[in-house]
């Protein structure tokens, strides 16, 4: 479906449904943008974490059981 056709179909909907479509679309765009930013940040830091043992020193504890002191 072309963009113009899609817009024409949306214009036929009641206002409440058009607003719902807009809200869902904005939410999806924000989610994708956030994921993209996180991916870029992870890629930028990958070499640092791969080569710098000080940054990963505590990862050895990741699979140990944790007991909360009360």
C-alpha positions as CSV (number, residue, x, y, z in Angstrom):
1,X,0.0,0.0,0.0
2,X,1.4,3.4,-0.9
3,X,1.7,6.2,1.6
4,X,-1.0,8.3,0.0
5,X,-3.4,5.4,0.0
6,X,-2.6,4.7,3.6
7,X,-3.3,8.3,4.6
8,X,-6.6,8.3,2.7
9,X,-7.7,5.2,4.6
10,X,-6.6,6.7,7.9
11,X,-8.6,9.8,7.2
12,X,-11.8,7.7,6.8
13,X,-11.4,6.5,10.4
14,X,-13.1,8.2,13.4
15,X,-11.0,10.7,15.3
16,X,-10.4,8.4,18.3
17,X,-9.0,5.6,16.0
18,X,-6.7,8.1,14.2
19,X,-5.3,9.3,17.5
20,X,-4.7,5.7,18.5
21,X,-2.8,5.0,15.3
22,X,-0.7,8.2,15.8
23,X,0.1,7.2,19.5
24,X,1.1,3.7,18.5
25,X,3.3,4.9,15.7
26,X,5.0,7.4,17.9
27,X,5.6,4.8,20.6
28,X,7.1,2.4,18.0
29,X,9.4,5.1,16.6
30,X,10.6,6.0,20.1
31,X,11.2,2.4,20.9
32,X,13.2,1.8,17.7
33,X,15.2,5.0,18.2
34,X,16.0,4.0,21.8
35,X,17.2,0.6,20.7
36,X,19.3,2.2,18.0
37,X,21.0,4.5,20.4
38,X,21.7,1.6,22.8
39,X,23.1,-0.5,20.0
40,X,25.4,2.4,18.9
41,X,26.6,2.9,22.5
42,X,27.2,-0.9,23.0
43,X,29.3,-1.0,19.8
44,X,31.3,2.1,20.8
45,X,32.2,0.5,24.2
46,X,32.7,-3.0,22.9
47,X,36.5,-2.7,22.4
48,X,36.9,-1.1,25.8
49,X,35.2,-3.9,27.6
50,X,36.8,-6.5,25.5
51,X,40.4,-5.3,26.2
52,X,40.2,-3.6,29.6
53,X,40.0,-6.2,32.4
54,X,39.4,-3.5,35.0
55,X,36.0,-2.9,33.4
56,X,35.0,-6.5,33.6
57,X,36.6,-7.6,36.9
58,X,33.2,-8.2,38.6
59,X,31.7,-10.2,35.8
60,X,33.3,-13.3,37.3
61,X,30.7,-12.9,40.0
62,X,27.7,-12.9,37.6
63,X,26.9,-16.6,38.0
64,X,27.5,-16.9,41.7
65,X,24.5,-17.1,44.1
66,X,23.6,-13.9,45.8
67,X,22.4,-14.0,49.4
68,X,21.0,-10.8,50.9
69,X,22.3,-10.0,54.4
70,X,19.4,-9.2,56.8
